[in-house]
């Protein structure tokens, strides 16, 4: 899928300066201690709040849509027979086989890991490179004693984004995961949801707001900058999604009641826009989406969105700009820099109303 036709935009139109010290390398002490920038997309008004203030913007009958994907410890570190260090980032299984032995993966150093090479990860787990894909990724086979998923859980590290320039820590297994994560399959967290606590979610539901779960397994391409000069030349990566019958019923009830659908994160927003009909109604479904949302896309399903601050020139920043307007979003980002908000996955949040 693609966005609706419109004037060509340059990728450089979505650039902004960011001091490196504003990139959060660790999460806040507590999930809900993050700051919250509120942007009114109809007026451009900007307010500085704190994350629990989100409750003031929700109303009875609304739906808050969360992505319940679960990040798995996809980064494997090992050695070649020569002793040289190697890193393998598992992206996705290549079949529905529950044993998940064949995977698409990124390897580093790529030039040294050609088909036939082996990587010893740990006792009972070896990675064998079988083939290369056109995009530079590899088809690899996990060999070992026991269930491959259990071996990955045992030896893998949480796949922190490259802009978090520190080694992974034990605490990342819990903090780089939403409290409502349950469907294993992502190599990156749906980071807008990292701010919620169980207590805050209870308060959301106490308001009469429906907590709706969708699933979109986040791929590594989500956080990559757009390299094409023109936005419309960018090829969007595909990600697997699902929306249940129960979720569709809740969303349609919200629509019929004239209430608002709030997406928690760009992944929830992409899922909703993928499944929504032209009239904004919802039907259950699953599959792969390569929907690239950028201006002047017209939203059918999403009325408001909670999101983190995104990388310059990224498809995520373009999605938020499609909802709130590029100039207003960039103005909000300049405000966030001036007020020293914390950026990216472990950073602060922004609410588009």
RODREN-998339 format. One record per residue (C-alpha): x, y, z; residue in one letter. Coordinates in Angstrom, 2 decimals, always signed. Example, Ala and Ser with C-alpha at 12.3 -4.5 7.8 and 13.67 -1.06 7.14 Angstrom:
BEGIN
NODE         X         Y         Z   res
NODE    +12.30     -4.50     +7.80     A
NODE    +13.67     -1.06     +7.14     S
//
This chain:
BEGIN
NODE         X         Y         Z   res
NODE     +0.00     +0.00     +0.00     X
NODE     +1.04     +3.61     -0.44     X
NODE     -0.13     +6.95     +0.79     X
NODE     -2.51     +9.07     -1.22     X
NODE     -1.05    +11.07     -4.09     X
NODE     +0.24    +14.54     -3.35     X
NODE     +3.13    +16.93     -3.99     X
NODE     +6.55    +15.36     -3.72     X
NODE     +8.32    +15.93     -0.43     X
NODE    +12.06    +15.64     +0.13     X
NODE    +13.44    +13.46     +2.90     X
NODE    +15.46    +16.49     +3.98     X
NODE    +12.14    +18.22     +4.77     X
NODE    +11.93    +15.93     +7.81     X
NODE    +15.37    +16.70     +9.22     X
NODE    +16.01    +18.52    +12.50     X
NODE    +19.06    +19.17    +14.70     X
NODE    +19.32    +17.17    +17.92     X
NODE    +22.09    +17.47    +20.53     X
NODE    +23.46    +13.99    +21.17     X
NODE    +23.14    +14.39    +24.94     X
NODE    +19.33    +14.42    +24.57     X
NODE    +19.29    +10.83    +23.28     X
NODE    +18.18     +8.74    +26.26     X
NODE    +20.53     +5.84    +26.96     X
NODE    +18.48     +4.58    +29.93     X
NODE    +14.77     +4.71    +30.73     X
NODE    +13.32     +6.95    +33.42     X
NODE    +13.55     +5.67    +36.99     X
NODE     +9.91     +4.66    +36.79     X
NODE     +7.95     +4.04    +33.59     X
NODE     +5.35     +6.76    +34.20     X
NODE     +7.87     +9.40    +35.30     X
NODE     +8.44    +10.47    +31.72     X
NODE     +7.48    +13.91    +30.48     X
NODE     +4.64    +14.38    +28.02     X
NODE     +4.54    +17.04    +25.32     X
NODE     +0.94    +17.61    +24.19     X
NODE     +0.42    +18.94    +20.66     X
NODE     -3.02    +20.12    +19.56     X
NODE     -2.98    +19.39    +15.84     X
NODE     -5.85    +21.75    +15.07     X
NODE     -4.30    +24.84    +16.70     X
NODE     -0.60    +24.00    +17.04     X
NODE     -0.80    +24.67    +20.79     X
NODE     +2.00    +22.95    +22.76     X
NODE     +1.86    +22.07    +26.43     X
NODE     +4.45    +20.55    +28.76     X
NODE     +2.92    +17.86    +30.95     X
NODE     +3.87    +14.59    +32.65     X
NODE     +2.89    +11.16    +31.43     X
NODE     +0.07    +10.43    +33.93     X
NODE     -1.63    +13.64    +32.68     X
NODE     -2.59    +11.56    +29.65     X
NODE     -5.71    +10.59    +31.61     X
NODE     -7.04    +14.15    +31.30     X
NODE     -7.27    +13.81    +27.52     X
NODE     -9.18    +10.52    +27.46     X
NODE    -12.95    +10.30    +27.84     X
NODE    -15.53     +7.63    +28.54     X
NODE    -16.28     +5.64    +25.40     X
NODE    -12.86     +6.23    +23.82     X
NODE    -10.59     +3.38    +22.77     X
NODE     -6.88     +3.27    +23.61     X
NODE     -5.17     +0.90    +21.17     X
NODE     -1.94     -0.81    +22.24     X
NODE     +0.41     -3.12    +20.35     X
NODE     +0.86     -6.26    +22.44     X
NODE     +3.84     -7.62    +20.51     X
NODE     +6.65     -9.02    +22.64     X
NODE    +10.32     -8.32    +21.94     X
NODE    +12.50    -11.41    +22.00     X
NODE    +16.26    -11.36    +22.78     X
NODE    +17.22    -11.38    +19.11     X
NODE    +20.90    -10.41    +19.34     X
NODE    +23.26    -13.40    +19.51     X
NODE    +26.98    -12.96    +20.07     X
NODE    +29.40    -15.72    +19.19     X
NODE    +32.67    -16.66    +17.57     X
NODE    +33.79    -18.15    +14.29     X
NODE    +36.04    -21.24    +14.44     X
NODE    +38.98    -18.81    +14.10     X
NODE    +37.95    -17.15    +17.36     X
NODE    +36.83    -13.91    +15.71     X
NODE    +33.82    -12.25    +17.35     X
NODE    +30.54    -12.25    +15.42     X
NODE    +27.08    -10.79    +15.98     X
NODE    +23.86    -12.28    +14.60     X
NODE    +20.59    -10.32    +14.82     X
NODE    +17.63    -12.62    +14.24     X
NODE    +14.84    -10.84    +12.35     X
NODE    +12.08    -13.39    +11.84     X
NODE    +11.49    -17.13    +11.39     X
NODE    +11.22    -18.15     +7.75     X
NODE     +8.46    -20.71     +8.29     X
NODE     +5.55    -21.46    +10.59     X
NODE     +7.55    -24.37    +11.99     X
NODE     +7.18    -24.07    +15.79     X
NODE    +10.80    -25.13    +16.18     X
NODE    +11.88    -21.96    +14.33     X
NODE    +15.21    -23.26    +13.03     X
NODE    +15.40    -21.24     +9.78     X
NODE    +15.63    -17.45    +10.17     X
NODE    +16.28    -14.26     +8.30     X
NODE    +19.09    -12.46    +10.12     X
NODE    +21.59     -9.64     +9.92     X
NODE    +25.21    -10.57    +10.57     X
NODE    +28.24     -8.52    +11.54     X
NODE    +30.83     -8.44    +10.07     X
NODE    +28.77     -9.20     +6.97     X
NODE    +31.65     -9.62     +4.55     X
NODE    +33.20    -12.40     +6.62     X
NODE    +30.06    -14.52     +7.06     X
NODE    +29.39    -16.14     +3.71     X
NODE    +27.24    -19.25     +3.13     X
NODE    +28.65    -22.26     +4.94     X
NODE    +30.19    -20.28     +7.81     X
NODE    +29.36    -21.31    +11.37     X
NODE    +29.10    -19.30    +14.56     X
NODE    +29.37    -20.87    +18.01     X
NODE    +27.04    -18.97    +20.33     X
NODE    +27.07    -21.12    +23.44     X
NODE    +26.77    -24.62    +24.80     X
NODE    +24.15    -26.29    +22.62     X
NODE    +23.61    -23.44    +20.10     X
NODE    +25.34    -22.90    +16.75     X
NODE    +24.31    -20.62    +13.87     X
NODE    +25.00    -21.80    +10.32     X
NODE    +24.85    -19.26     +7.46     X
NODE    +22.99    -20.85     +4.52     X
NODE    +22.37    -18.11     +1.97     X
NODE    +22.24    -14.35     +1.30     X
NODE    +19.21    -12.23     +0.42     X
NODE    +19.24     -9.29     -1.99     X
NODE    +19.01     -6.78     +0.86     X
NODE    +22.20     -8.10     +2.46     X
NODE    +20.52    -10.14     +5.19     X
NODE    +21.20    -13.87     +5.55     X
NODE    +19.25    -17.07     +5.80     X
NODE    +20.61    -18.86     +8.83     X
NODE    +19.88    -22.16    +10.56     X
NODE    +19.91    -22.59    +14.33     X
NODE    +21.48    -25.87    +15.34     X
NODE    +21.55    -27.18    +18.86     X
NODE    +20.12    -29.40    +21.51     X
NODE    +16.61    -28.52    +22.55     X
NODE    +14.01    -25.99    +21.50     X
NODE    +15.58    -23.12    +19.47     X
NODE    +13.30    -20.51    +21.09     X
NODE    +14.50    -21.58    +24.52     X
NODE    +18.11    -21.37    +23.36     X
NODE    +17.52    -17.88    +21.97     X
NODE    +15.93    -16.83    +25.26     X
NODE    +18.92    -18.25    +27.10     X
NODE    +21.75    -16.77    +25.03     X
NODE    +20.17    -13.79    +23.32     X
NODE    +20.33    -10.13    +24.31     X
NODE    +17.58     -7.56    +23.93     X
NODE    +18.12     -5.81    +20.56     X
NODE    +18.60     -2.25    +21.75     X
NODE    +18.68     +0.30    +18.90     X
NODE    +22.14     +1.39    +17.67     X
NODE    +21.71     +4.94    +19.01     X
NODE    +21.76     +3.51    +22.56     X
NODE    +25.54     +3.33    +22.69     X
NODE    +26.05     +1.10    +25.67     X
NODE    +26.10     -2.65    +26.25     X
NODE    +22.79     -4.28    +27.07     X
NODE    +22.02     -4.70    +30.76     X
NODE    +19.95     -7.26    +32.63     X
NODE    +17.32     -4.60    +33.35     X
NODE    +16.70     -4.10    +29.60     X
NODE    +14.91     -7.46    +29.47     X
NODE    +12.16     -5.88    +31.52     X
NODE    +12.34     -2.18    +30.62     X
NODE    +12.64     -2.62    +26.82     X
NODE     +9.28     -4.37    +26.94     X
NODE     +5.76     -3.08    +27.54     X
NODE     +3.90     -4.34    +30.60     X
NODE     +1.18     -5.74    +28.31     X
NODE     +3.49     -7.56    +25.86     X
NODE     +2.39    -11.12    +25.12     X
NODE     +2.74    -12.04    +21.39     X
NODE     +6.40    -12.90    +20.76     X
NODE     +7.87    -11.66    +17.50     X
NODE     +9.42     -8.16    +17.55     X
NODE    +13.05     -7.13    +17.24     X
NODE    +12.24     -3.60    +18.43     X
NODE     +9.88     -2.39    +21.12     X
NODE     +6.72     -0.39    +20.36     X
NODE     +8.27     +2.32    +22.49     X
NODE     +5.28     +4.60    +23.06     X
NODE     +3.89     +1.87    +25.30     X
NODE     +6.96     +1.67    +27.53     X
NODE     +5.59     +4.47    +29.74     X
NODE     +2.53     +2.58    +30.97     X
NODE     +2.34     +0.84    +34.34     X
NODE     -0.35     -1.70    +35.32     X
NODE     -1.79     +0.88    +37.74     X
NODE     -2.04     +3.54    +35.03     X
NODE     -3.77     +1.11    +32.68     X
NODE     -6.29     +0.35    +35.43     X
NODE     -6.98     +4.08    +35.71     X
NODE     -7.51     +4.25    +31.95     X
NODE    -10.15     +1.53    +32.10     X
NODE    -11.74     +3.07    +35.19     X
NODE    -12.50     +6.12    +33.04     X
NODE    -14.64     +3.94    +30.80     X
NODE    -11.99     +3.80    +28.08     X
NODE    -11.66     +0.50    +26.19     X
NODE     -8.15     -0.94    +26.17     X
NODE     -7.86     -2.55    +22.72     X
NODE     -5.02     -4.88    +21.77     X
NODE     -3.64     -5.23    +18.27     X
NODE     -0.44     -6.98    +17.22     X
NODE     +2.23     -5.74    +14.85     X
NODE     +5.64     -7.40    +15.02     X
NODE     +8.16     -4.58    +14.72     X
NODE    +11.01     -5.12    +12.28     X
NODE    +14.45     -3.57    +12.34     X
NODE    +13.58     -1.34     +9.37     X
NODE    +11.19     +0.69    +11.52     X
NODE    +13.98     +2.80    +13.00     X
NODE    +16.14     +3.21     +9.91     X
NODE    +16.35     +6.66     +8.31     X
NODE    +14.83     +7.06     +4.86     X
NODE    +17.76     +7.11     +2.41     X
NODE    +15.91     +8.14     -0.75     X
NODE    +16.13    +11.82     -1.72     X
NODE    +12.40    +12.01     -2.36     X
NODE    +10.01    +10.60     +0.21     X
NODE     +7.88     +8.87     -2.42     X
NODE    +10.92     +6.88     -3.59     X
NODE    +11.23     +5.08     -0.26     X
NODE    +10.25     +1.42     -0.15     X
NODE     +8.56     +0.59     +3.14     X
NODE     +9.45     -2.65     +4.91     X
NODE     +6.61     -5.09     +5.59     X
NODE     +5.56     -6.15     +9.07     X
NODE     +3.11     -8.81    +10.23     X
NODE     -0.08     -7.64    +11.95     X
NODE     -3.32     -9.04    +13.33     X
NODE     -6.60     -7.59    +14.62     X
NODE     -9.02     -9.90    +16.43     X
NODE    -12.81    -10.01    +16.12     X
NODE    -13.11     -8.76    +19.72     X
NODE    -10.84     -5.80    +19.02     X
NODE    -12.78     -4.91    +15.85     X
NODE    -16.06     -4.96    +17.81     X
NODE    -14.69     -2.61    +20.47     X
NODE    -13.35     -0.19    +17.87     X
NODE    -16.61     -0.17    +15.91     X
NODE    -18.51     +0.50    +19.13     X
NODE    -16.25     +3.50    +19.73     X
NODE    -16.87     +4.73    +16.19     X
NODE    -20.64     +4.30    +16.39     X
NODE    -20.68     +6.17    +19.70     X
NODE    -18.89     +9.14    +18.18     X
NODE    -15.91     +8.71    +20.49     X
NODE    -12.18     +8.83    +19.73     X
NODE     -9.71     +6.10    +18.77     X
NODE     -6.26     +6.74    +20.25     X
NODE     -3.28     +4.85    +18.86     X
NODE     -0.43     +4.10    +21.24     X
NODE     +2.54     +4.37    +18.91     X
NODE     +3.13     +4.39    +15.19     X
NODE     +2.86     +0.58    +15.02     X
NODE     -0.69     +0.63    +16.38     X
NODE     -1.51     +3.47    +13.99     X
NODE     -0.20     +1.55    +10.96     X
NODE     -2.19     -1.52    +11.97     X
NODE     -5.41     +0.45    +12.38     X
NODE     -4.99     +2.29     +9.09     X
NODE     -4.22     -1.00     +7.32     X
NODE     -7.41     -2.74     +8.45     X
NODE     -9.84     +0.20     +8.42     X
NODE    -12.41     +0.53     +5.66     X
NODE    -12.95     +3.72     +3.69     X
NODE    -15.69     +4.66     +6.16     X
NODE    -13.42     +4.17     +9.17     X
NODE    -15.02     +0.88    +10.22     X
NODE    -12.96     -2.10    +11.34     X
NODE    -12.89     -5.77    +10.40     X
NODE    -10.73     -8.49    +11.90     X
NODE     -7.77     -9.57     +9.82     X
NODE     -4.13    -10.53     +9.69     X
NODE     -1.31    -10.39     +7.19     X
NODE     +1.62     -8.21     +6.16     X
NODE     +1.48     -4.45     +5.82     X
NODE     +3.89     -2.17     +3.97     X
NODE     +1.65     +0.89     +4.35     X
NODE     +3.84     +4.00     +4.20     X
NODE     +2.02     +6.85     +5.93     X
NODE     +3.37    +10.32     +5.14     X
NODE     +1.86    +13.68     +4.18     X
NODE     -0.69    +14.17     +2.68     X
NODE     -2.16    +10.85     +3.87     X
NODE     -5.71    +11.14     +5.27     X
NODE     -6.30     +9.07     +8.39     X
NODE     -9.44     +6.94     +8.46     X
NODE     -9.00     +5.13    +11.75     X
NODE     -6.92     +7.22    +14.15     X
NODE     -8.15    +10.36    +15.95     X
NODE     -5.19    +10.91    +18.28     X
NODE     -1.86     +9.31    +18.96     X
NODE     +0.64     +8.80    +21.75     X
NODE     +4.17     +8.49    +20.46     X
NODE     +7.83     +8.97    +21.39     X
NODE    +10.21    +11.39    +19.65     X
NODE    +11.61     +9.90    +16.45     X
NODE    +14.81    +10.01    +14.44     X
NODE    +15.29    +12.73    +11.83     X
NODE    +14.38    +11.67     +8.28     X
NODE    +12.59     +8.54     +9.54     X
NODE     +9.32     +7.03     +8.32     X
NODE     +8.01     +7.31    +11.90     X
NODE     +8.49    +11.09    +11.94     X
NODE     +6.72    +11.23     +8.57     X
NODE     +3.77     +9.28     +9.97     X
NODE     +3.35    +11.69    +12.88     X
NODE     +3.66    +14.60    +10.44     X
NODE     +0.84    +13.15     +8.35     X
NODE     -1.41    +13.27    +11.40     X
NODE     -0.44    +16.65    +12.86     X
NODE     +1.20    +18.52     +9.97     X
NODE     +4.92    +18.64     +9.21     X
NODE     +5.50    +22.24    +10.31     X
NODE     +3.63    +21.77    +13.59     X
NODE     +5.47    +18.56    +14.38     X
NODE     +8.87    +20.11    +13.65     X
NODE     +7.92    +23.12    +15.78     X
NODE     +7.00    +20.72    +18.61     X
NODE    +10.37    +19.00    +18.18     X
NODE    +12.20    +22.34    +18.39     X
NODE    +10.26    +23.06    +21.57     X
NODE    +11.21    +19.64    +22.95     X
NODE    +14.89    +20.29    +22.23     X
NODE    +14.72    +23.72    +23.88     X
NODE    +13.01    +22.22    +26.97     X
NODE    +15.50    +19.33    +26.98     X
NODE    +13.08    +16.47    +26.56     X
NODE    +14.68    +13.05    +26.29     X
NODE    +14.54    +11.52    +22.79     X
NODE    +14.01     +8.14    +21.14     X
NODE    +13.18     +4.70    +22.53     X
NODE    +13.93     +5.31    +26.22     X
NODE    +12.95     +8.97    +26.04     X
NODE     +9.86    +11.06    +26.78     X
NODE     +6.48    +10.96    +25.07     X
NODE     +4.31    +13.17    +22.89     X
NODE     +0.52    +13.18    +22.66     X
NODE     -1.12    +14.40    +19.45     X
NODE     -4.70    +15.44    +20.17     X
//
